[in-house]
Amino acid sequence: MNEDAIYVLRYDEIGLKGGNRRYFENVLARHVTSALKECSEARVRIIQARLLIEGLVHNPEYLEERLKCIPGLHSFSRGFPCPMELEAMKTSAAEAFRARWDGKTPTTFRITTKRSYKVFPIRAEEVNAQIGAHLINIFGSENLKVQLKDPEIEIILEIQKNRVIVYDSIVPCLKGLPVGTAGRHLCLLSGGIDSPVAAFNMMRRGCEVDHIFFENRVFLGRAAYDKVLRLARTLNRYQSRCHLFVVPFSDIQVAIRDNCIDRNRVVLYRRFMYRIAERVAARRKHLGLINGECLGQVASQTLENINAVNDLVKATVHRPLIALDKVDIMATARTIGTFNISIEDAPDCCSVFMPDRPATRAKLELLEKDEAKLDVEGLVNSAIEKMEDLLLIGEQET
């Protein structure tokens, strides 16, 4: 990449933060700087409600893929600077047009001038007209014309204080808020489609997300464990690091099987999961829990069964998928790279000792009666004592 190239990075929601905007900008700039470490010697600057990447980038393809995965960014463009002189702007616009042309013959184009530096003496409309006429003079034929709506090529000029940046495309990003600006949360991560999407959605709202996984290698082997490990690493594309807490669940499930009403098993499993998750979250200063529940999707996700779990949890529980359509959830899973992992055949622990007819409207008094037969505190404490804590940085385990 040319050493003079500049990336213009834009945000949207951060611009509404008023007096707190600088805090959000600084967090976003740190995430962008982290993405730069492996591929460049460039630096990040905050200027005029923009972030700029200036300097040598060794691997622009890698950088651009990383930028697409940073919550808080609305879009970016790769451009080149030129002097604040109309003739220089014409020359740079022609170079950008030629690069986009790439041997093809476009018939429509547009010039867009963003005059953020208002002292510049020529109005944006006049810049557009003069550069447009210049391009038609160089490349023109009877077929090439200006078209303001949906042109084949758009050349954009941003007039800043000391220079003009010229670019020819705007690449969309994730939008939302920078990870970490909404605190740290704990996601109940299974091997299914939904919970990774729930974690991702909360990351886009500024949450830094750790994960807790309940596993049963005694009955199911390592397949589900390995699958969730890959899901957590994949989700790290959007936040760079996380803790994955792996809780052994077989003793609890055996105790429920041997002492409780068959049809209550799944809801009882979930009540134990939330007891454990809440304690882990409290120890680690998480602000809330996240799950992938979608109302009515399976037997455990009726309102009655959800309320039966909520009854014993004091922590805030975020359910970002609760009213979404399954098709939309699957589409997001494909976009973020978790879908193909999630559909691998590796049953999660809730499938162990699954009753023929699980309760869809579990009654709280019957659940509490079942739990009175168990050493709830002993089972919970034992599971937490045996819990693994894996720190995942990027796609690496440490």
DRENDO-1510 file (C-alpha; in Angstrom, 1 decimal, always signed):
<recs>
REC; n; res; u; v; w
REC; 1; MET; +0.0; +0.0; +0.0 .
REC; 2; ASN; +1.2; +3.5; -0.7 .
REC; 3; GLU; +2.6; +5.1; +2.4 .
REC; 4; ASP; +0.5; +8.2; +1.8 .
REC; 5; ALA; -2.8; +6.4; +1.9 .
REC; 6; ILE; -5.3; +7.4; +4.6 .
REC; 7; TYR; -8.2; +5.5; +6.1 .
REC; 8; VAL; -11.2; +7.7; +7.0 .
REC; 9; LEU; -13.3; +5.9; +9.8 .
REC; 10; ARG; -16.8; +7.1; +10.7 .
REC; 11; TYR; -19.1; +6.5; +13.6 .
REC; 12; ASP; -22.7; +7.5; +14.1 .
REC; 13; GLU; -24.2; +6.9; +17.5 .
REC; 14; ILE; -21.1; +8.2; +19.3 .
REC; 15; GLY; -21.8; +11.6; +17.7 .
REC; 16; LEU; -24.9; +11.8; +19.9 .
REC; 17; LYS; -23.1; +11.4; +23.2 .
REC; 18; GLY; -22.6; +15.0; +24.0 .
REC; 19; GLY; -20.1; +15.7; +26.7 .
REC; 20; ASN; -19.2; +11.9; +26.9 .
REC; 21; ARG; -18.3; +11.7; +23.2 .
REC; 22; ARG; -14.6; +11.9; +23.8 .
REC; 23; TYR; -14.7; +8.9; +26.1 .
REC; 24; PHE; -16.4; +6.8; +23.4 .
REC; 25; GLU; -14.1; +8.1; +20.7 .
REC; 26; ASN; -11.0; +7.1; +22.8 .
REC; 27; VAL; -12.3; +3.6; +23.4 .
REC; 28; LEU; -13.1; +3.2; +19.7 .
REC; 29; ALA; -9.6; +4.5; +18.8 .
REC; 30; ARG; -8.0; +1.9; +21.2 .
REC; 31; HIS; -9.9; -0.9; +19.4 .
REC; 32; VAL; -8.7; +0.4; +16.0 .
REC; 33; THR; -5.1; +0.7; +17.3 .
REC; 34; SER; -5.3; -2.9; +18.5 .
REC; 35; ALA; -6.4; -4.1; +15.0 .
REC; 36; LEU; -3.5; -2.2; +13.4 .
REC; 37; LYS; -0.8; -3.9; +15.5 .
REC; 38; GLU; -0.3; -7.0; +13.3 .
REC; 39; CYS; -0.4; -5.2; +9.9 .
REC; 40; SER; +0.9; -1.7; +10.0 .
REC; 41; GLU; +3.1; +1.0; +11.4 .
REC; 42; ALA; +0.3; +3.5; +11.1 .
REC; 43; ARG; -1.3; +5.6; +13.9 .
REC; 44; VAL; -4.9; +6.6; +14.7 .
REC; 45; ARG; -6.0; +10.2; +15.2 .
REC; 46; ILE; -9.4; +11.6; +16.1 .
REC; 47; ILE; -10.3; +14.7; +14.1 .
REC; 48; GLN; -13.6; +16.4; +13.2 .
REC; 49; ALA; -15.8; +13.5; +14.3 .
REC; 50; ARG; -13.7; +11.1; +12.3 .
REC; 51; LEU; -10.9; +8.6; +13.1 .
REC; 52; LEU; -8.0; +8.7; +10.7 .
REC; 53; ILE; -5.4; +5.9; +10.1 .
REC; 54; GLU; -2.3; +7.5; +8.7 .
REC; 55; GLY; +1.0; +5.7; +7.8 .
REC; 56; LEU; +2.2; +2.5; +6.2 .
REC; 57; VAL; -0.1; -0.4; +6.2 .
REC; 58; HIS; +1.6; -3.7; +5.3 .
REC; 59; ASN; -1.5; -5.8; +4.8 .
REC; 60; PRO; -4.5; -3.6; +3.8 .
REC; 61; GLU; -6.8; -6.6; +3.1 .
REC; 62; TYR; -6.3; -7.8; +6.7 .
REC; 63; LEU; -6.8; -4.4; +8.1 .
REC; 64; GLU; -10.1; -3.8; +6.2 .
REC; 65; GLU; -11.5; -7.2; +7.4 .
REC; 66; ARG; -10.6; -6.3; +10.9 .
REC; 67; LEU; -12.3; -2.8; +10.6 .
REC; 68; LYS; -15.5; -4.5; +9.5 .
REC; 69; CYS; -15.6; -6.4; +12.8 .
REC; 70; ILE; -15.2; -3.4; +15.2 .
REC; 71; PRO; -18.5; -2.4; +16.9 .
REC; 72; GLY; -18.9; +1.3; +16.9 .
REC; 73; LEU; -17.6; +2.0; +13.4 .
REC; 74; HIS; -20.3; +3.0; +10.9 .
REC; 75; SER; -18.1; +2.8; +7.8 .
REC; 76; PHE; -14.6; +3.5; +6.4 .
REC; 77; SER; -12.9; +4.6; +3.2 .
REC; 78; ARG; -9.4; +4.2; +1.9 .
REC; 79; GLY; -8.3; +7.5; +0.4 .
REC; 80; PHE; -5.3; +9.6; -0.6 .
REC; 81; PRO; -4.4; +13.2; +0.4 .
REC; 82; CYS; -3.8; +16.0; -2.0 .
REC; 83; PRO; -3.2; +19.8; -1.6 .
REC; 84; MET; -6.0; +22.2; -1.1 .
REC; 85; GLU; -5.8; +23.5; -4.7 .
REC; 86; LEU; -8.4; +22.9; -7.3 .
REC; 87; GLU; -6.0; +21.7; -10.0 .
REC; 88; ALA; -4.4; +19.2; -7.5 .
REC; 89; MET; -7.9; +18.0; -6.6 .
REC; 90; LYS; -8.8; +17.5; -10.3 .
REC; 91; THR; -5.6; +15.4; -10.8 .
REC; 92; SER; -6.3; +13.2; -7.7 .
REC; 93; ALA; -9.9; +12.7; -8.6 .
REC; 94; ALA; -8.9; +11.6; -12.1 .
REC; 95; GLU; -6.4; +9.1; -10.6 .
REC; 96; ALA; -9.1; +7.7; -8.3 .
REC; 97; PHE; -11.5; +7.5; -11.3 .
REC; 98; ARG; -8.9; +5.7; -13.4 .
REC; 99; ALA; -8.3; +3.2; -10.6 .
REC; 100; ARG; -12.0; +2.4; -10.3 .
REC; 101; TRP; -12.4; +2.2; -14.0 .
REC; 102; ASP; -10.0; -0.7; -14.2 .
REC; 103; GLY; -10.4; -1.3; -18.0 .
REC; 104; LYS; -14.2; -1.1; -17.9 .
REC; 105; THR; -16.3; +1.6; -19.4 .
REC; 106; PRO; -18.6; +3.2; -16.9 .
REC; 107; THR; -21.4; +5.4; -18.2 .
REC; 108; THR; -22.4; +7.3; -15.0 .
REC; 109; PHE; -20.5; +8.9; -12.2 .
REC; 110; ARG; -20.9; +11.5; -9.4 .
REC; 111; ILE; -18.5; +13.9; -7.6 .
REC; 112; THR; -19.3; +14.5; -3.9 .
REC; 113; THR; -17.5; +17.2; -2.0 .
REC; 114; LYS; -17.7; +17.4; +1.8 .
REC; 115; ARG; -16.5; +20.8; +2.8 .
REC; 116; SER; -15.9; +20.4; +6.6 .
REC; 117; TYR; -13.3; +23.2; +6.5 .
REC; 118; LYS; -15.7; +26.1; +5.7 .
REC; 119; VAL; -12.9; +28.6; +5.1 .
REC; 120; PHE; -12.1; +26.9; +1.8 .
REC; 121; PRO; -13.1; +29.6; -0.7 .
REC; 122; ILE; -14.9; +27.5; -3.4 .
REC; 123; ARG; -18.3; +26.2; -2.7 .
REC; 124; ALA; -18.9; +22.4; -2.8 .
REC; 125; GLU; -21.2; +22.6; -5.7 .
REC; 126; GLU; -18.6; +24.5; -7.8 .
REC; 127; VAL; -15.9; +22.0; -6.9 .
REC; 128; ASN; -18.3; +19.2; -8.0 .
REC; 129; ALA; -19.0; +20.9; -11.3 .
REC; 130; GLN; -15.4; +21.7; -12.2 .
REC; 131; ILE; -14.1; +18.3; -11.3 .
REC; 132; GLY; -17.0; +16.6; -13.1 .
REC; 133; ALA; -16.2; +18.6; -16.2 .
REC; 134; HIS; -12.6; +17.7; -15.9 .
REC; 135; LEU; -13.3; +13.9; -15.8 .
REC; 136; ILE; -15.6; +14.1; -18.8 .
REC; 137; ASN; -12.9; +16.0; -20.7 .
REC; 138; ILE; -10.3; +13.3; -19.9 .
REC; 139; PHE; -12.4; +10.1; -20.0 .
REC; 140; GLY; -15.5; +11.2; -21.6 .
REC; 141; SER; -17.4; +9.9; -24.5 .
REC; 142; GLU; -21.0; +10.5; -25.5 .
REC; 143; ASN; -22.0; +7.8; -23.0 .
REC; 144; LEU; -20.3; +9.1; -19.9 .
REC; 145; LYS; -22.5; +11.5; -17.9 .
REC; 146; VAL; -23.1; +12.7; -14.3 .
REC; 147; GLN; -25.8; +10.8; -12.4 .
REC; 148; LEU; -26.6; +11.8; -8.8 .
REC; 149; LYS; -28.6; +8.7; -7.8 .
REC; 150; ASP; -26.9; +5.3; -7.9 .
REC; 151; PRO; -23.9; +6.1; -10.2 .
REC; 152; GLU; -21.5; +3.4; -11.2 .
REC; 153; ILE; -18.6; +5.4; -9.8 .
REC; 154; GLU; -18.6; +8.0; -7.0 .
REC; 155; ILE; -15.5; +10.1; -6.2 .
REC; 156; ILE; -15.6; +11.8; -2.8 .
REC; 157; LEU; -13.5; +14.7; -1.7 .
REC; 158; GLU; -13.3; +15.6; +2.0 .
REC; 159; ILE; -11.9; +19.1; +2.4 .
REC; 160; GLN; -10.1; +19.3; +5.8 .
REC; 161; LYS; -8.1; +22.1; +7.4 .
REC; 162; ASN; -4.8; +21.5; +5.7 .
REC; 163; ARG; -5.5; +19.0; +2.9 .
REC; 164; VAL; -8.1; +17.2; +0.9 .
REC; 165; ILE; -8.7; +13.4; +1.1 .
REC; 166; VAL; -10.0; +11.7; -2.1 .
REC; 167; TYR; -11.6; +8.3; -2.1 .
REC; 168; ASP; -14.0; +6.3; -4.2 .
REC; 169; SER; -15.9; +3.9; -1.9 .
REC; 170; ILE; -17.5; +3.7; +1.5 .
REC; 171; VAL; -17.4; +0.3; +3.2 .
REC; 172; PRO; -20.1; -0.4; +5.8 .
REC; 173; CYS; -19.2; -1.7; +9.2 .
REC; 174; LEU; -21.1; -3.0; +12.3 .
REC; 175; LYS; -22.3; +0.4; +13.7 .
REC; 176; GLY; -23.4; +0.3; +17.3 .
REC; 177; LEU; -21.1; +1.3; +20.2 .
REC; 178; PRO; -17.5; +0.3; +21.1 .
REC; 179; VAL; -17.0; -2.8; +23.1 .
REC; 180; GLY; -16.4; -2.0; +26.8 .
REC; 181; THR; -18.4; +1.2; +27.0 .
REC; 182; ALA; -21.4; -0.7; +28.5 .
REC; 183; GLY; -19.5; -2.8; +31.0 .
REC; 184; ARG; -18.7; -6.6; +31.2 .
REC; 185; HIS; -21.4; -9.2; +31.0 .
REC; 186; LEU; -21.6; -13.0; +31.2 .
REC; 187; CYS; -23.3; -15.0; +28.4 .
REC; 188; LEU; -24.7; -18.5; +28.9 .
REC; 189; LEU; -23.1; -19.9; +25.7 .
REC; 190; SER; -24.4; -23.2; +24.3 .
REC; 191; GLY; -23.4; -24.9; +21.1 .
REC; 192; GLY; -26.6; -23.8; +19.4 .
REC; 193; ILE; -27.3; -21.0; +16.9 .
REC; 194; ASP; -28.9; -18.5; +19.2 .
REC; 195; SER; -26.6; -17.8; +22.1 .
REC; 196; PRO; -23.6; -16.7; +20.0 .
REC; 197; VAL; -25.9; -14.3; +18.1 .
REC; 198; ALA; -27.2; -13.0; +21.5 .
REC; 199; ALA; -23.6; -12.4; +22.6 .
REC; 200; PHE; -22.7; -10.6; +19.4 .
REC; 201; ASN; -25.8; -8.4; +19.6 .
REC; 202; MET; -24.8; -7.3; +23.1 .
REC; 203; MET; -21.2; -6.6; +21.9 .
REC; 204; ARG; -22.6; -4.3; +19.3 .
REC; 205; ARG; -24.3; -2.4; +22.1 .
REC; 206; GLY; -20.9; -1.8; +23.9 .
REC; 207; CYS; -20.8; -4.9; +26.2 .
REC; 208; GLU; -17.7; -6.8; +26.8 .
REC; 209; VAL; -18.8; -10.4; +27.0 .
REC; 210; ASP; -17.4; -13.4; +28.8 .
REC; 211; HIS; -19.0; -16.8; +28.4 .
REC; 212; ILE; -20.1; -19.7; +30.7 .
REC; 213; PHE; -20.7; -23.1; +29.3 .
REC; 214; PHE; -22.3; -26.1; +31.1 .
REC; 215; GLU; -20.8; -29.4; +29.9 .
REC; 216; ASN; -21.3; -33.0; +30.4 .
REC; 217; ARG; -18.2; -34.9; +29.1 .
REC; 218; VAL; -19.1; -37.9; +31.2 .
REC; 219; PHE; -22.1; -38.7; +29.0 .
REC; 220; LEU; -21.4; -36.7; +25.8 .
REC; 221; GLY; -17.6; -36.7; +25.3 .
REC; 222; ARG; -15.6; -33.6; +24.2 .
REC; 223; ALA; -17.5; -32.7; +21.0 .
REC; 224; ALA; -19.7; -30.0; +22.6 .
REC; 225; TYR; -16.8; -28.6; +24.6 .
REC; 226; ASP; -14.6; -28.2; +21.6 .
REC; 227; LYS; -17.5; -26.7; +19.6 .
REC; 228; VAL; -18.2; -24.0; +22.2 .
REC; 229; LEU; -14.5; -23.2; +22.4 .
REC; 230; ARG; -14.5; -22.5; +18.7 .
REC; 231; LEU; -17.6; -20.4; +19.0 .
REC; 232; ALA; -16.1; -18.3; +21.8 .
REC; 233; ARG; -12.9; -17.8; +19.7 .
REC; 234; THR; -15.0; -16.8; +16.7 .
REC; 235; LEU; -16.9; -14.2; +18.7 .
REC; 236; ASN; -13.5; -12.8; +19.8 .
REC; 237; ARG; -13.3; -11.3; +16.3 .
REC; 238; TYR; -15.6; -8.6; +17.6 .
REC; 239; GLN; -14.0; -7.9; +21.0 .
REC; 240; SER; -10.5; -9.5; +20.9 .
REC; 241; ARG; -10.6; -11.4; +24.2 .
REC; 242; CYS; -12.8; -13.2; +26.7 .
REC; 243; HIS; -13.0; -15.6; +29.6 .
REC; 244; LEU; -14.8; -18.9; +28.9 .
REC; 245; PHE; -15.9; -20.6; +32.2 .
REC; 246; VAL; -16.6; -24.3; +31.7 .
REC; 247; VAL; -18.8; -25.8; +34.4 .
REC; 248; PRO; -19.1; -29.6; +34.9 .
REC; 249; PHE; -22.8; -30.4; +35.0 .
REC; 250; SER; -23.1; -34.2; +35.1 .
REC; 251; ASP; -23.4; -34.5; +38.9 .
REC; 252; ILE; -26.3; -32.0; +39.0 .
REC; 253; GLN; -28.0; -33.8; +36.1 .
REC; 254; VAL; -27.7; -37.2; +37.8 .
REC; 255; ALA; -29.1; -35.8; +41.0 .
REC; 256; ILE; -32.1; -34.3; +39.2 .
REC; 257; ARG; -32.7; -37.6; +37.3 .
REC; 258; ASP; -32.6; -39.6; +40.4 .
REC; 259; ASN; -34.8; -37.4; +42.7 .
REC; 260; CYS; -37.1; -35.2; +40.7 .
REC; 261; ILE; -40.2; -35.4; +38.4 .
REC; 262; ASP; -39.1; -36.4; +34.9 .
REC; 263; ARG; -41.0; -33.7; +33.0 .
REC; 264; ASN; -39.4; -30.9; +35.2 .
REC; 265; ARG; -35.8; -31.9; +34.4 .
REC; 266; VAL; -35.1; -29.3; +31.7 .
REC; 267; VAL; -36.4; -26.4; +33.7 .
REC; 268; LEU; -34.5; -27.6; +36.8 .
REC; 269; TYR; -31.3; -27.8; +34.7 .
REC; 270; ARG; -31.8; -24.2; +33.8 .
REC; 271; ARG; -32.5; -23.1; +37.3 .
REC; 272; PHE; -29.2; -24.6; +38.4 .
REC; 273; MET; -27.4; -23.0; +35.4 .
REC; 274; TYR; -28.7; -19.6; +36.4 .
REC; 275; ARG; -27.8; -20.1; +40.1 .
REC; 276; ILE; -24.2; -20.9; +39.0 .
REC; 277; ALA; -24.0; -18.2; +36.4 .
REC; 278; GLU; -25.2; -15.5; +38.8 .
REC; 279; ARG; -22.6; -16.5; +41.4 .
REC; 280; VAL; -19.8; -16.5; +38.8 .
REC; 281; ALA; -21.0; -13.1; +37.5 .
REC; 282; ALA; -21.0; -11.6; +41.0 .
REC; 283; ARG; -17.5; -12.8; +41.7 .
REC; 284; ARG; -16.2; -11.4; +38.4 .
REC; 285; LYS; -18.1; -8.1; +38.6 .
REC; 286; HIS; -20.2; -8.7; +35.6 .
REC; 287; LEU; -23.1; -6.3; +35.3 .
REC; 288; GLY; -25.6; -8.9; +34.0 .
REC; 289; LEU; -26.3; -12.2; +32.3 .
REC; 290; ILE; -27.0; -12.8; +28.6 .
REC; 291; ASN; -28.8; -15.7; +27.0 .
REC; 292; GLY; -30.2; -16.7; +23.6 .
REC; 293; GLU; -33.8; -17.4; +24.5 .
REC; 294; CYS; -36.3; -16.8; +21.8 .
REC; 295; LEU; -39.9; -16.8; +23.1 .
REC; 296; GLY; -41.7; -20.1; +22.3 .
REC; 297; GLN; -38.9; -21.6; +20.2 .
REC; 298; VAL; -38.5; -24.7; +22.4 .
REC; 299; ALA; -40.3; -26.1; +25.4 .
REC; 300; SER; -38.0; -24.4; +27.9 .
REC; 301; GLN; -38.6; -21.0; +26.4 .
REC; 302; THR; -42.3; -20.5; +27.1 .
REC; 303; LEU; -43.1; -17.5; +29.3 .
REC; 304; GLU; -44.1; -19.8; +32.2 .
REC; 305; ASN; -40.7; -21.6; +32.1 .
REC; 306; ILE; -38.8; -18.4; +31.6 .
REC; 307; ASN; -40.5; -16.9; +34.7 .
REC; 308; ALA; -39.7; -20.1; +36.6 .
REC; 309; VAL; -36.0; -19.4; +36.1 .
REC; 310; ASN; -36.3; -15.6; +36.6 .
REC; 311; ASP; -37.9; -16.3; +40.1 .
REC; 312; LEU; -34.6; -17.2; +41.6 .
REC; 313; VAL; -32.2; -14.7; +39.8 .
REC; 314; LYS; -31.5; -11.3; +41.1 .
REC; 315; ALA; -29.0; -10.4; +38.4 .
REC; 316; THR; -30.2; -8.5; +35.3 .
REC; 317; VAL; -30.9; -11.0; +32.5 .
REC; 318; HIS; -30.6; -9.7; +28.9 .
REC; 319; ARG; -32.5; -11.6; +26.2 .
REC; 320; PRO; -31.7; -9.7; +23.0 .
REC; 321; LEU; -33.3; -12.4; +20.8 .
REC; 322; ILE; -36.6; -12.8; +22.7 .
REC; 323; ALA; -38.9; -11.6; +20.0 .
REC; 324; LEU; -36.8; -12.2; +16.9 .
REC; 325; ASP; -37.7; -14.6; +14.0 .
REC; 326; LYS; -35.5; -17.7; +13.8 .
REC; 327; VAL; -34.7; -16.9; +10.1 .
REC; 328; ASP; -33.3; -13.5; +11.1 .
REC; 329; ILE; -31.2; -15.1; +13.9 .
REC; 330; MET; -29.8; -17.7; +11.4 .
REC; 331; ALA; -29.0; -14.9; +9.0 .
REC; 332; THR; -27.0; -13.1; +11.6 .
REC; 333; ALA; -25.2; -16.3; +12.6 .
REC; 334; ARG; -24.1; -16.7; +9.0 .
REC; 335; THR; -22.9; -13.1; +8.8 .
REC; 336; ILE; -20.8; -13.3; +12.0 .
REC; 337; GLY; -19.3; -16.7; +11.2 .
REC; 338; THR; -20.9; -18.9; +13.9 .
REC; 339; PHE; -23.6; -20.7; +11.9 .
REC; 340; ASN; -21.5; -23.5; +10.4 .
REC; 341; ILE; -20.0; -24.3; +13.8 .
REC; 342; SER; -23.4; -24.2; +15.6 .
REC; 343; ILE; -25.0; -26.7; +13.2 .
REC; 344; GLU; -22.3; -29.3; +13.8 .
REC; 345; ASP; -23.7; -32.5; +15.4 .
REC; 346; ALA; -22.6; -32.2; +19.1 .
REC; 347; PRO; -25.6; -32.3; +21.6 .
REC; 348; ASP; -25.5; -29.9; +24.5 .
REC; 349; CYS; -25.9; -31.1; +28.1 .
REC; 350; CYS; -29.7; -30.3; +28.2 .
REC; 351; SER; -30.2; -33.3; +25.9 .
REC; 352; VAL; -29.0; -35.7; +28.7 .
REC; 353; PHE; -31.9; -37.6; +30.3 .
REC; 354; MET; -34.4; -35.6; +28.2 .
REC; 355; PRO; -37.9; -36.6; +29.2 .
REC; 356; ASP; -40.5; -37.8; +26.7 .
REC; 357; ARG; -42.8; -34.8; +27.5 .
REC; 358; PRO; -40.9; -31.9; +29.1 .
REC; 359; ALA; -43.0; -29.4; +31.0 .
REC; 360; THR; -43.9; -26.4; +28.9 .
REC; 361; ARG; -45.7; -24.6; +31.8 .
REC; 362; ALA; -43.7; -25.6; +34.8 .
REC; 363; LYS; -45.3; -24.7; +38.2 .
REC; 364; LEU; -43.0; -23.0; +40.6 .
REC; 365; GLU; -44.2; -24.8; +43.7 .
REC; 366; LEU; -43.5; -28.2; +42.1 .
REC; 367; LEU; -40.0; -27.1; +41.1 .
REC; 368; GLU; -39.3; -25.9; +44.6 .
REC; 369; LYS; -40.6; -29.2; +46.0 .
REC; 370; ASP; -38.3; -31.1; +43.7 .
REC; 371; GLU; -35.3; -29.0; +44.7 .
REC; 372; ALA; -36.1; -29.5; +48.4 .
REC; 373; LYS; -35.0; -33.2; +47.7 .
REC; 374; LEU; -31.5; -32.0; +46.6 .
REC; 375; ASP; -28.4; -30.6; +48.2 .
REC; 376; VAL; -28.7; -27.4; +46.1 .
REC; 377; GLU; -25.9; -25.5; +47.8 .
REC; 378; GLY; -23.5; -28.5; +47.8 .
REC; 379; LEU; -24.1; -29.2; +44.1 .
REC; 380; VAL; -23.7; -25.6; +43.1 .
REC; 381; ASN; -20.5; -25.1; +45.2 .
REC; 382; SER; -19.0; -28.3; +43.9 .
REC; 383; ALA; -19.6; -27.3; +40.2 .
REC; 384; ILE; -18.0; -23.9; +40.7 .
REC; 385; GLU; -15.0; -25.4; +42.5 .
REC; 386; LYS; -14.4; -27.7; +39.5 .
REC; 387; MET; -15.0; -25.0; +36.9 .
REC; 388; GLU; -12.4; -24.3; +34.3 .
REC; 389; ASP; -11.4; -20.7; +33.5 .
REC; 390; LEU; -10.0; -20.3; +30.0 .
REC; 391; LEU; -8.7; -16.9; +28.8 .
REC; 392; LEU; -9.1; -16.6; +25.1 .
REC; 393; ILE; -7.2; -13.9; +23.3 .
REC; 394; GLY; -8.2; -13.6; +19.6 .
REC; 395; GLU; -8.3; -17.2; +18.4 .
REC; 396; GLN; -5.7; -18.4; +20.9 .
REC; 397; GLU; -6.1; -20.1; +24.3 .
REC; 398; THR; -3.8; -19.2; +27.2 .
</recs>
